[in-house]
Amino acid sequence: MRYMFLIYSSEVERAERSAAEADAVFKQHVDVMDATKQKGIFHGAEPLQPTRTATTVRIQDGKALVLDGPFAETKEQLAGYYILDCKDLDEAISWAAQIPTACQGSSGSVEVRPLHYQAKP
């Protein structure tokens, strides 16, 4: 089953990281991507630009209403995602625990959700 791993972290904490800390986190992501590629379960992963670059589109009275930025103020922002094909939720949780944001003890988290439509082999 394919799962999406939604990575939430604090943009403030991310901005305060030193270059060495940022490089270490990047390497941890590369390690997870390499390991999942070797197992043949990797389907994609990307970091996102900061929320200040976001645009929110809502439909109101049949017309698009375009707003700058995200809709909600939160302590954590969606920072990126992975898509992995795991045998079950337990395997997905084990991979989520290896994603740097989930294991650094910061305020970050990884939300694991099965994709609604599963790819056919």
Stockholm file with secondary structure:
# STOCKHOLM 1.0

chainA/1-121         MRYMFLIYSSEVERAERSAAEADAVFKQHVDVMDATKQKGIFHGAEPLQPTRTATTVRIQDGKALVLDGPFAETKEQLAGYYILDCKDLDEAISWAAQIPTACQGSSGSVEVRPLHYQAKP
#=GR chainA/1-121 SS CEEEEEEEECHHHHHHSCHHHHHHHHHHHHHHHHHHHHHTCEEEEEECCCGGGCEEEEEETTEEEEEESCSSCCSSEEEEEEEEECSSHHHHHHHHTTSHHHHSSSSCEEEEEECSSCCCC
#=GC SS_cons         CEEEEEEEECHHHHHHSCHHHHHHHHHHHHHHHHHHHHHTCEEEEEECCCGGGCEEEEEETTEEEEEESCSSCCSSEEEEEEEEECSSHHHHHHHHTTSHHHHSSSSCEEEEEECSSCCCC
//
